[in-house]
Amino acid sequence: MAPAGRGCGCWGSSGAGVVLSLLLLLGALACARATEYYSPLSLLKQELQHRQHQEAPAGGGCPQSGDWADQYPECESSFLNFHESDCELRGSAPCDSLLSLNTEKILSQAKSIAEQKRFPFATDSDSTNEELAIAYVLVGSGLYDEAIRHFSTMLQDYATAHEDFQQSLELNRNQPTAMLYKGLTFFHRGLLKEAIEAFKEALKQKVDFIDAYKSLGQAYRELGNFEAATESFQKALLLNQNHVQTLQLRGTMLYHHGSLQEALKNFKRCLQLEPYNEVCQYMKGLSHVAMGQFYEGIKAQTKVMLNDPLPGQKASPEYLRVKYLREYSRYLHAHLDTPLTEYNIDTDLPGSFKDHWAKNLPFLIDGYEEQPGLQPHIKDVLHQNFEGYKPEVQELICVADRLGSLMQYETPGFLPNKRIHRAMGLAALEVMQAVHRTWTNSKVRMNGKTRLMQWRDMFDIAVKWRRIADPDQPVLWLDQMPARSLSRGFNNHINLIRGQVINMRYLEYFEKILHFIKDRILVYHGANNPKGLLEVREALEKVHKVEDLLPIMKQFNTKTKDGFTVNTKVPSLKDQGKEYDGFTITITGDKVGNILFSVETQTTEERTQLYHAEIDALYKDLTAKGKVLILSSEFGEADAVCNLILSLVYYFYNLMPLSRGSSVIAYSVIVGALMASGKEVAGKIPKGKLVDFEAMTAPGSEAFSKIAKSWMNLKSISPSYKTLPSVSETFPTLRSMIEVLNTDSTPRCLKKL
């Protein structure tokens, strides 16, 4: 398709000249959805019929990628849809979709064009011509959103699309729409800063360009710049207060910033304009539930459940998730006033439910018995004013907010979430208090029983806070899954490069992983091909990008074919010389620009038991040294305890034992346990650094401890921490936890800092 695209200049006008490069981009935008093939005409017809009843949500989703997808609740859609329509720009009232009004006309016109090949880029394939003809009609009608969705199985070449847009812009610079789409070719490759510059240039050319403001806002959101994103979304809405896509995107961003009340306003306005908008309906229900408003939340969830996909139509991500959320919401509501020590989500929820939820599978569970409906005597959570808390509790909340902010990643893709900050700050303080009690020989009460605290209890404190901060995400212990599922293993998987798309979150680690792969290749050839080792070494010295490894491997190893894997090892402290499986690096593909570079951990029962034995031994040693530390003021004791804490969490990070949230949960345990030892973390995580990846790519626990301490800036804990009220006693129920996460402490806490 590239040659045809580059021939577009012959159309005679710069506006028409970008059509084919736009088509290249349209397919690229939807490439992640291209998993099934349907007849193009029948697929479009189903989509159009569905749209007569419901406006399809803007944007896509991102696939669930286990724990890494969660580091910030963050894996929001990177699929942006853009369109310009006179009805939106003219007035405040929403208008009917042109597509839904002209279904038969578009189908008929496309079929006729395809049969007669009356378009400038016809091929010898009838099926391809059908798809191209439909897109040709859609683009010609200005229906870019629909064209994007339709091209889900076609052209997936961001780079070529970028070249074509650039070529057109060189002929005529003043093309705001072409500039917008040029920016989009950057955006979907993870090149956010370049995308932002292109979007800004489009706005210079057209100051009232709503779609450019909207996409600029989403680019800033992906970059983690909440203030700039908010400003851009606001400018789009000043131009058209009824711009549904902007309301949806801004609401979703506000939710993941922890501003639930503000998010809810956007979703409600979105639904006033588009009552069948599935994304806004789902997010409205989620926002209500997160704030403890279960009646309104479940009502909204039920509306999403009623939107059954048409035969042959792929279910939306919201439809797939909503029944899990509704069942979980019912469970949470039933336990609002039950002491947290008296029940356990991991053992209460059915194993098959947890398994399907964690894997994001369709809700097809044999013999599943629904959770009881809402009980009228259990009231929703009411708003709690910050001033209504006692002064010492206010101080506790302010300290938690500050501690939580230290856990924020300063890396593209991680949006600051003040709700998560408070939850994990409170978790750290509760861990501090619980660990300190353990070191002074006190027992803990868990699940109705009093016993000595174990390492899992320490992490469970953080788990409960992370769970309630965002009920959309299943934070579950993988070893508590059904035996059959555990024997098969759970994969925490993340794509670092997929085709032309680079995951900017992990860019800092590409070089480190590349050096590791090179070392492993040399070890392999040293053992299996010693005569050719020098030649391999010389070839590897010329490799500076991961993508360039595939040709080298194919040259020197006939078994490589389309890819290879490299496994990392984690050295044991308990048994010197022993190693555990770390994560697996996979590189597949046939050429540069068409590769998959990914990492994953597989949590099997055997691997879990090995790591548990290591963590058990470290926790036993930590408890013994912690008790000595309480009675001693020796610096060496404190340093030894610090190293044990970091070593224990090093193995936790490499195990990845939770379905979501392992990273921030582990870091809150580090912060809390260090405070129990008399040390406070005062430093922020450096820009570009991810604590879990630091642990996973470190050669051992000592190396991880050294790098972590380099940024933590440990100092003696403030004596005031000892006088803070007990977190577990102040917030003993789910209701009290939700109340404190809801309360706005901004003015008071800012004064205290």
HUDA-V557701 format. One line per field, one symbol per residue. ss: DSSP state (@ for helix, = for strand, . for the rest). phi: phi as a letter, one per 20 degrees, with the letter a starting at -180 (. if undefined). A space follows every 50 residues. Layout:
BEGIN
ss: ???
phi: ???
END
This chain:
BEGIN
ss: .@@@@@@@@@@..@@@@.@@@@@@@@@@@.@@@......@@@@@@@@@@@ @..............@@@@................@@@@@.......@@@ @.@@@@@@@@@@@@@@.........@@@@@@@@@@@@@@@...@@@@@@@ @@@....@@@@@@@@@@@@@@....@@@@@@@@@@@@....@@@@@@@@@ @@@@@....@@@@@@@@@@@@@@..@@@@@@@@@@@@@@....@@@@@@@ @@@@@@...@@@@@@@@@@@@@@....@@@@@@@@@@@@@...@@@@@@@ @@@@@...........@@@@@@@@@@@@@@@@@@....=@@@..@@@@.. @@@@@@@@...........................@@@..@@@@@@@@@@ @@@@@............@@@@@@@@@@@@@@@@@@@@@@....===..== =...@@@@@@@@@@@@@@@.......=@@@..@@@@@@.=========.. ==.@@@@@@@@@@@@@@@@@@@@@@@@@.@@@@@@@@@@@@....@@@@@ @@@@@@......=========.......=============..======= ===.@@@@@@@@@@@@@@@@@@@@@@@@@@....@@@@@@@@@@@@@@@@ @@@@@..=...@@@@@@@@@@@@@@@..==..........@@@@@@@... @@@@@@@@@@@@..==..@@@@@...@@@@..=@@@@@@@@@...@@@@@ @@.
phi: .fgfffeffffnbffffefffffgfgfffdffefdcdcggffffffffff ffdbffffndcdffclfffegbgeeffdeddcbccgffffceefcffgff ecgffffffffffffelebfcfceeffffffffffgffffemefgffgff efddgccfffgffffffffffbfecffffgffffffgeeneffffgffff fffffbfdegfffffffffffffneffffgfffffffffbfdffffffff fffffeeneffffffffffgffecgdfffffffffffffgenefffffff ffffffefffgnefffgfffefffffffffffffdgdegffdbbgfeffg gfffffffelegfccfmfdffgffegfeeffefdfgffefgffgfgffff gfffffefedbgndegcfffgfgffffffffgfffffffdmedddclncd bffdffffffffgfffgffbffdfecfffefggffffenddecbeeccme edefgdggegfffffffgffffffffedbgfefffffffffeeccgfefg gffffdbffflerbccdecdfeefcgnecdfedddcccqdafncccdbcb ddeefffffffffffgfffffffffffffgecdffffffffgfffffgfg fffffledfbngfffffffgffffffenddfdeeffgnecffffffdffa ffffgfffffdflfbfffgfffefffffefcecfgfffgffffedgffff fff
END
